[in-house]
Amino acid sequence: MKYQTKLGLIFCSSALTISLIVLLLIFPFAKLSPEEIKHMNTPQNIENFDLNINMGDDYGFLPVVELMDHYMENPPTTNNNTLLKIPERQFGGC
């Protein structure tokens, strides 16, 4: 076998081995605990969301509860004609 071929095989196998070792060392830190998994899979009440979402300069920060209330009171309307309509793409050009 040529020297360059041996050197290439050694490099590839060592790179794969080092990558696997690093992966095995890092993996335990990426695992979630069973309590966290149970909490993620349990539906939460809307009152538990105290997150504020930035809606831009016009509306500022709004709580999730207000956004959900607005969505429930004013559901989006769909029209069968608008579902099939493909938006027209406009080319800005130079």
N, CA, C and O atoms as a GROMACS GRO file, in nm:
protein
  376
    1MET      N    1   0.085  -0.117   0.000
    1MET     CA    2   0.000   0.000   0.000
    1MET      C    3   0.090   0.124   0.000
    1MET      O    4   0.195   0.126   0.064
    2LYS      N    5   0.047   0.225  -0.072
    2LYS     CA    6   0.126   0.348  -0.079
    2LYS      C    7   0.121   0.423   0.053
    2LYS      O    8   0.029   0.407   0.134
    3TYR      N    9   0.222   0.505   0.072
    3TYR     CA   10   0.233   0.583   0.196
    3TYR      C   11   0.116   0.680   0.211
    3TYR      O   12   0.061   0.694   0.320
    4GLN      N   13   0.077   0.746   0.101
    4GLN     CA   14  -0.034   0.843   0.108
    4GLN      C   15  -0.166   0.774   0.138
    4GLN      O   16  -0.250   0.829   0.209
    5THR      N   17  -0.186   0.655   0.085
    5THR     CA   18  -0.308   0.581   0.112
    5THR      C   19  -0.315   0.542   0.259
    5THR      O   20  -0.420   0.554   0.322
    6LYS      N   21  -0.204   0.494   0.313
    6LYS     CA   22  -0.200   0.459   0.455
    6LYS      C   23  -0.225   0.581   0.542
    6LYS      O   24  -0.300   0.576   0.640
    7LEU      N   25  -0.161   0.691   0.505
    7LEU     CA   26  -0.177   0.814   0.581
    7LEU      C   27  -0.323   0.862   0.577
    7LEU      O   28  -0.376   0.909   0.678
    8GLY      N   29  -0.387   0.851   0.461
    8GLY     CA   30  -0.528   0.890   0.448
    8GLY      C   31  -0.619   0.804   0.532
    8GLY      O   32  -0.710   0.854   0.598
    9LEU      N   33  -0.595   0.672   0.530
    9LEU     CA   34  -0.677   0.581   0.611
    9LEU      C   35  -0.658   0.606   0.760
    9LEU      O   36  -0.753   0.603   0.837
   10ILE      N   37  -0.534   0.631   0.800
   10ILE     CA   38  -0.507   0.660   0.941
   10ILE      C   39  -0.577   0.788   0.983
   10ILE      O   40  -0.636   0.795   1.091
   11PHE      N   41  -0.570   0.890   0.898
   11PHE     CA   42  -0.635   1.017   0.930
   11PHE      C   43  -0.786   1.001   0.942
   11PHE      O   44  -0.846   1.048   1.038
   12CYS      N   45  -0.848   0.933   0.845
   12CYS     CA   46  -0.994   0.916   0.847
   12CYS      C   47  -1.038   0.835   0.969
   12CYS      O   48  -1.134   0.871   1.037
   13SER      N   49  -0.968   0.725   0.996
   13SER     CA   50  -1.009   0.643   1.110
   13SER      C   51  -0.986   0.715   1.243
   13SER      O   52  -1.067   0.702   1.334
   14SER      N   53  -0.877   0.791   1.254
   14SER     CA   54  -0.855   0.865   1.378
   14SER      C   55  -0.956   0.978   1.394
   14SER      O   56  -1.000   1.005   1.505
   15ALA      N   57  -0.992   1.045   1.284
   15ALA     CA   58  -1.092   1.151   1.293
   15ALA      C   59  -1.227   1.095   1.336
   15ALA      O   60  -1.295   1.155   1.419
   16LEU      N   61  -1.267   0.981   1.281
   16LEU     CA   62  -1.393   0.919   1.322
   16LEU      C   63  -1.388   0.873   1.467
   16LEU      O   64  -1.487   0.888   1.540
   17THR      N   65  -1.276   0.818   1.509
   17THR     CA   66  -1.263   0.772   1.648
   17THR      C   67  -1.270   0.889   1.745
   17THR      O   68  -1.340   0.882   1.847
   18ILE      N   69  -1.200   0.996   1.715
   18ILE     CA   70  -1.203   1.114   1.803
   18ILE      C   71  -1.343   1.174   1.807
   18ILE      O   72  -1.390   1.214   1.914
   19SER      N   73  -1.410   1.180   1.692
   19SER     CA   74  -1.547   1.233   1.689
   19SER      C   75  -1.641   1.148   1.774
   19SER      O   76  -1.725   1.201   1.846
   20LEU      N   77  -1.627   1.018   1.766
   20LEU     CA   78  -1.711   0.928   1.845
   20LEU      C   79  -1.684   0.944   1.994
   20LEU      O   80  -1.777   0.944   2.075
   21ILE      N   81  -1.558   0.958   2.032
   21ILE     CA   82  -1.524   0.977   2.173
   21ILE      C   83  -1.582   1.108   2.226
   21ILE      O   84  -1.638   1.112   2.335
   22VAL      N   85  -1.569   1.216   2.147
   22VAL     CA   86  -1.626   1.345   2.189
   22VAL      C   87  -1.777   1.334   2.202
   22VAL      O   88  -1.836   1.388   2.296
   23LEU      N   89  -1.841   1.266   2.108
   23LEU     CA   90  -1.986   1.248   2.113
   23LEU      C   91  -2.027   1.171   2.239
   23LEU      O   92  -2.124   1.208   2.305
   24LEU      N   93  -1.956   1.066   2.271
   24LEU     CA   94  -1.988   0.988   2.390
   24LEU      C   95  -1.965   1.067   2.519
   24LEU      O   96  -2.036   1.046   2.617
   25LEU      N   97  -1.868   1.158   2.519
   25LEU     CA   98  -1.844   1.240   2.637
   25LEU      C   99  -1.948   1.350   2.654
   25LEU      O  100  -1.982   1.386   2.767
   26ILE      N  101  -1.999   1.403   2.544
   26ILE     CA  102  -2.093   1.515   2.550
   26ILE      C  103  -2.238   1.467   2.568
   26ILE      O  104  -2.320   1.540   2.623
   27PHE      N  105  -2.270   1.348   2.522
   27PHE     CA  106  -2.408   1.300   2.522
   27PHE      C  107  -2.478   1.304   2.657
   27PHE      O  108  -2.594   1.344   2.663
   28PRO      N  109  -2.414   1.265   2.767
   28PRO     CA  110  -2.485   1.270   2.897
   28PRO      C  111  -2.531   1.410   2.936
   28PRO      O  112  -2.630   1.424   3.007
   29PHE      N  113  -2.462   1.513   2.890
   29PHE     CA  114  -2.503   1.649   2.923
   29PHE      C  115  -2.624   1.695   2.842
   29PHE      O  116  -2.691   1.790   2.880
   30ALA      N  117  -2.651   1.627   2.730
   30ALA     CA  118  -2.762   1.666   2.644
   30ALA      C  119  -2.892   1.595   2.680
   30ALA      O  120  -2.999   1.633   2.632
   31LYS      N  121  -2.885   1.493   2.764
   31LYS     CA  122  -3.005   1.418   2.800
   31LYS      C  123  -3.094   1.500   2.892
   31LYS      O  124  -3.046   1.579   2.974
   32LEU      N  125  -3.224   1.480   2.878
   32LEU     CA  126  -3.322   1.542   2.968
   32LEU      C  127  -3.357   1.443   3.078
   32LEU      O  128  -3.358   1.322   3.058
   33SER      N  129  -3.387   1.498   3.194
   33SER     CA  130  -3.427   1.411   3.304
   33SER      C  131  -3.571   1.363   3.281
   33SER      O  132  -3.645   1.427   3.207
   34PRO      N  133  -3.610   1.251   3.342
   34PRO     CA  134  -3.748   1.203   3.325
   34PRO      C  135  -3.852   1.304   3.372
   34PRO      O  136  -3.962   1.310   3.317
   35GLU      N  137  -3.819   1.385   3.474
   35GLU     CA  138  -3.913   1.487   3.521
   35GLU      C  139  -3.934   1.594   3.414
   35GLU      O  140  -4.047   1.640   3.392
   36GLU      N  141  -3.825   1.634   3.348
   36GLU     CA  142  -3.837   1.735   3.242
   36GLU      C  143  -3.918   1.682   3.124
   36GLU      O  144  -3.998   1.755   3.066
   37ILE      N  145  -3.897   1.557   3.089
   37ILE     CA  146  -3.973   1.497   2.978
   37ILE      C  147  -4.120   1.488   3.014
   37ILE      O  148  -4.206   1.516   2.931
   38LYS      N  149  -4.151   1.449   3.139
   38LYS     CA  150  -4.290   1.441   3.183
   38LYS      C  151  -4.355   1.580   3.180
   38LYS      O  152  -4.470   1.594   3.138
   39HIS      N  153  -4.281   1.681   3.224
   39HIS     CA  154  -4.334   1.818   3.225
   39HIS      C  155  -4.358   1.868   3.082
   39HIS      O  156  -4.457   1.937   3.057
   40MET      N  157  -4.269   1.833   2.989
   40MET     CA  158  -4.286   1.877   2.850
   40MET      C  159  -4.405   1.809   2.784
   40MET      O  160  -4.470   1.870   2.699
   41ASN      N  161  -4.435   1.686   2.821
   41ASN     CA  162  -4.545   1.613   2.758
   41ASN      C  163  -4.680   1.639   2.824
   41ASN      O  164  -4.782   1.592   2.774
   42THR      N  165  -4.682   1.713   2.933
   42THR     CA  166  -4.807   1.745   3.002
   42THR      C  167  -4.859   1.880   2.952
   42THR      O  168  -4.787   1.979   2.958
   43PRO      N  169  -4.984   1.885   2.904
   43PRO     CA  170  -5.039   2.014   2.861
   43PRO      C  171  -5.048   2.111   2.979
   43PRO      O  172  -5.081   2.072   3.091
   44GLN      N  173  -5.018   2.236   2.952
   44GLN     CA  174  -5.020   2.339   3.056
   44GLN      C  175  -5.141   2.431   3.036
   44GLN      O  176  -5.188   2.449   2.924
   45ASN      N  177  -5.190   2.487   3.144
   45ASN     CA  178  -5.297   2.586   3.136
   45ASN      C  179  -5.241   2.716   3.080
   45ASN      O  180  -5.124   2.746   3.098
   46ILE      N  181  -5.326   2.792   3.012
   46ILE     CA  182  -5.281   2.917   2.952
   46ILE      C  183  -5.240   3.018   3.058
   46ILE      O  184  -5.158   3.105   3.031
   47GLU      N  185  -5.295   3.007   3.177
   47GLU     CA  186  -5.260   3.101   3.284
   47GLU      C  187  -5.115   3.083   3.330
   47GLU      O  188  -5.057   3.173   3.390
   48ASN      N  189  -5.057   2.967   3.302
   48ASN     CA  190  -4.919   2.942   3.343
   48ASN      C  191  -4.817   3.010   3.252
   48ASN      O  192  -4.699   3.018   3.285
   49PHE      N  193  -4.861   3.060   3.137
   49PHE     CA  194  -4.770   3.126   3.044
   49PHE      C  195  -4.764   3.274   3.080
   49PHE      O  196  -4.856   3.350   3.047
   50ASP      N  197  -4.657   3.315   3.145
   50ASP     CA  198  -4.642   3.456   3.179
   50ASP      C  199  -4.542   3.523   3.085
   50ASP      O  200  -4.478   3.622   3.121
   51LEU      N  201  -4.530   3.470   2.965
   51LEU     CA  202  -4.436   3.520   2.867
   51LEU      C  203  -4.496   3.638   2.791
   51LEU      O  204  -4.614   3.635   2.754
   52ASN      N  205  -4.417   3.741   2.769
   52ASN     CA  206  -4.458   3.854   2.686
   52ASN      C  207  -4.388   3.844   2.552
   52ASN      O  208  -4.268   3.817   2.545
   53ILE      N  209  -4.465   3.865   2.445
   53ILE     CA  210  -4.412   3.853   2.310
   53ILE      C  211  -4.405   3.991   2.247
   53ILE      O  212  -4.500   4.069   2.255
   54ASN      N  213  -4.292   4.022   2.185
   54ASN     CA  214  -4.274   4.151   2.120
   54ASN      C  215  -4.347   4.149   1.986
   54ASN      O  216  -4.313   4.071   1.897
   55MET      N  217  -4.449   4.235   1.973
   55MET     CA  218  -4.529   4.241   1.851
   55MET      C  219  -4.487   4.358   1.762
   55MET      O  220  -4.561   4.394   1.671
   56GLY      N  221  -4.373   4.416   1.786
   56GLY     CA  222  -4.324   4.524   1.702
   56GLY      C  223  -4.353   4.660   1.763
   56GLY      O  224  -4.408   4.671   1.873
   57ASP      N  225  -4.316   4.764   1.690
   57ASP     CA  226  -4.331   4.900   1.740
   57ASP      C  227  -4.477   4.942   1.754
   57ASP      O  228  -4.510   5.022   1.841
   58ASP      N  229  -4.564   4.888   1.670
   58ASP     CA  230  -4.705   4.929   1.674
   58ASP      C  231  -4.777   4.880   1.800
   58ASP      O  232  -4.859   4.953   1.856
   59TYR      N  233  -4.747   4.758   1.845
   59TYR     CA  234  -4.821   4.699   1.956
   59TYR      C  235  -4.738   4.681   2.082
   59TYR      O  236  -4.794   4.671   2.191
   60GLY      N  237  -4.608   4.676   2.070
   60GLY     CA  238  -4.522   4.656   2.187
   60GLY      C  239  -4.525   4.512   2.234
   60GLY      O  240  -4.544   4.420   2.155
   61PHE      N  241  -4.506   4.493   2.364
   61PHE     CA  242  -4.506   4.360   2.424
   61PHE      C  243  -4.647   4.325   2.470
   61PHE      O  244  -4.712   4.403   2.539
   62LEU      N  245  -4.693   4.205   2.431
   62LEU     CA  246  -4.825   4.158   2.471
   62LEU      C  247  -4.811   4.022   2.538
   62LEU      O  248  -4.732   3.938   2.494
   63PRO      N  249  -4.888   3.998   2.646
   63PRO     CA  250  -4.884   3.866   2.710
   63PRO      C  251  -4.952   3.760   2.623
   63PRO      O  252  -5.040   3.791   2.543
   64VAL      N  253  -4.910   3.637   2.641
   64VAL     CA  254  -4.965   3.526   2.564
   64VAL      C  255  -5.114   3.511   2.590
   64VAL      O  256  -5.189   3.475   2.500
   65VAL      N  257  -5.158   3.538   2.713
   65VAL     CA  258  -5.300   3.524   2.748
   65VAL      C  259  -5.385   3.619   2.664
   65VAL      O  260  -5.490   3.580   2.614
   66GLU      N  261  -5.340   3.743   2.648
   66GLU     CA  262  -5.417   3.839   2.567
   66GLU      C  263  -5.419   3.798   2.420
   66GLU      O  264  -5.522   3.812   2.354
   67LEU      N  265  -5.308   3.747   2.370
   67LEU     CA  266  -5.305   3.703   2.231
   67LEU      C  267  -5.400   3.585   2.208
   67LEU      O  268  -5.469   3.580   2.106
   68MET      N  269  -5.403   3.491   2.302
   68MET     CA  270  -5.495   3.377   2.288
   68MET      C  271  -5.640   3.421   2.302
   68MET      O  272  -5.726   3.370   2.230
   69ASP      N  273  -5.669   3.515   2.392
   69ASP     CA  274  -5.805   3.568   2.404
   69ASP      C  275  -5.849   3.633   2.273
   69ASP      O  276  -5.961   3.612   2.227
   70HIS      N  277  -5.761   3.712   2.214
   70HIS     CA  278  -5.794   3.778   2.087
   70HIS      C  279  -5.818   3.675   1.977
   70HIS      O  280  -5.909   3.690   1.897
   71TYR      N  281  -5.735   3.570   1.974
   71TYR     CA  282  -5.751   3.466   1.874
   71TYR      C  283  -5.882   3.391   1.892
   71TYR      O  284  -5.950   3.357   1.795
   72MET      N  285  -5.920   3.364   2.018
   72MET     CA  286  -6.044   3.292   2.043
   72MET      C  287  -6.166   3.377   2.010
   72MET      O  288  -6.266   3.325   1.960
   73GLU      N  289  -6.159   3.508   2.037
   73GLU     CA  290  -6.272   3.596   2.007
   73GLU      C  291  -6.280   3.629   1.859
   73GLU      O  292  -6.389   3.651   1.807
   74ASN      N  293  -6.168   3.633   1.790
   74ASN     CA  294  -6.163   3.668   1.648
   74ASN      C  295  -6.086   3.561   1.571
   74ASN      O  296  -5.971   3.583   1.532
   75PRO      N  297  -6.147   3.445   1.549
   75PRO     CA  298  -6.074   3.340   1.478
   75PRO      C  299  -6.047   3.382   1.333
   75PRO      O  300  -6.126   3.457   1.275
   76PRO      N  301  -5.938   3.333   1.275
   76PRO     CA  302  -5.910   3.369   1.136
   76PRO      C  303  -6.014   3.308   1.044
   76PRO      O  304  -6.052   3.192   1.059
   77THR      N  305  -6.059   3.385   0.949
   77THR     CA  306  -6.158   3.336   0.854
   77THR      C  307  -6.085   3.286   0.731
   77THR      O  308  -5.988   3.346   0.684
   78THR      N  309  -6.134   3.175   0.678
   78THR     CA  310  -6.076   3.120   0.556
   78THR      C  311  -6.183   3.117   0.450
   78THR      O  312  -6.299   3.085   0.477
   79ASN      N  313  -6.144   3.149   0.332
   79ASN     CA  314  -6.232   3.147   0.217
   79ASN      C  315  -6.176   3.043   0.122
   79ASN      O  316  -6.055   3.036   0.101
   80ASN      N  317  -6.263   2.963   0.064
   80ASN     CA  318  -6.216   2.857  -0.026
   80ASN      C  319  -6.140   2.915  -0.145
   80ASN      O  320  -6.048   2.851  -0.196
   81ASN      N  321  -6.177   3.034  -0.189
   81ASN     CA  322  -6.108   3.094  -0.303
   81ASN      C  323  -5.965   3.134  -0.265
   81ASN      O  324  -5.875   3.125  -0.348
   82THR      N  325  -5.946   3.179  -0.142
   82THR     CA  326  -5.812   3.223  -0.103
   82THR      C  327  -5.720   3.105  -0.075
   82THR      O  328  -5.598   3.120  -0.081
   83LEU      N  329  -5.776   2.989  -0.043
   83LEU     CA  330  -5.691   2.875  -0.016
   83LEU      C  331  -5.623   2.825  -0.143
   83LEU      O  332  -5.510   2.777  -0.137
   84LEU      N  333  -5.690   2.837  -0.256
   84LEU     CA  334  -5.634   2.787  -0.381
   84LEU      C  335  -5.551   2.892  -0.453
   84LEU      O  336  -5.478   2.860  -0.547
   85LYS      N  337  -5.560   3.016  -0.412
   85LYS     CA  338  -5.490   3.124  -0.481
   85LYS      C  339  -5.343   3.124  -0.442
   85LYS      O  340  -5.309   3.130  -0.323
   86ILE      N  341  -5.257   3.119  -0.541
   86ILE     CA  342  -5.114   3.123  -0.517
   86ILE      C  343  -5.070   3.269  -0.524
   86ILE      O  344  -5.103   3.338  -0.620
   87PRO      N  345  -4.998   3.316  -0.424
   87PRO     CA  346  -4.958   3.456  -0.426
   87PRO      C  347  -4.867   3.486  -0.545
   87PRO      O  348  -4.780   3.406  -0.581
   88GLU      N  349  -4.890   3.601  -0.605
   88GLU     CA  350  -4.811   3.640  -0.721
   88GLU      C  351  -4.674   3.689  -0.676
   88GLU      O  352  -4.664   3.774  -0.587
   89ARG      N  353  -4.570   3.636  -0.736
   89ARG     CA  354  -4.435   3.677  -0.702
   89ARG      C  355  -4.396   3.793  -0.792
   89ARG      O  356  -4.415   3.790  -0.913
   90GLN      N  357  -4.340   3.894  -0.730
   90GLN     CA  358  -4.297   4.011  -0.806
   90GLN      C  359  -4.146   4.019  -0.801
   90GLN      O  360  -4.084   4.005  -0.695
   91PHE      N  361  -4.088   4.042  -0.917
   91PHE     CA  362  -3.943   4.053  -0.925
   91PHE      C  363  -3.906   4.199  -0.917
   91PHE      O  364  -3.953   4.281  -0.996
   92GLY      N  365  -3.820   4.233  -0.820
   92GLY     CA  366  -3.781   4.372  -0.801
   92GLY      C  367  -3.690   4.424  -0.910
   92GLY      O  368  -3.698   4.540  -0.948
   93GLY      N  369  -3.604   4.339  -0.959
   93GLY     CA  370  -3.512   4.381  -1.066
   93GLY      C  371  -3.405   4.475  -1.016
   93GLY      O  372  -3.395   4.505  -0.897
   94CYS      N  373  -3.325   4.520  -1.109
   94CYS     CA  374  -3.214   4.611  -1.075
   94CYS      C  375  -3.257   4.755  -1.091
   94CYS      O  376  -3.177   4.846  -1.068
   0.00000   0.00000   0.00000
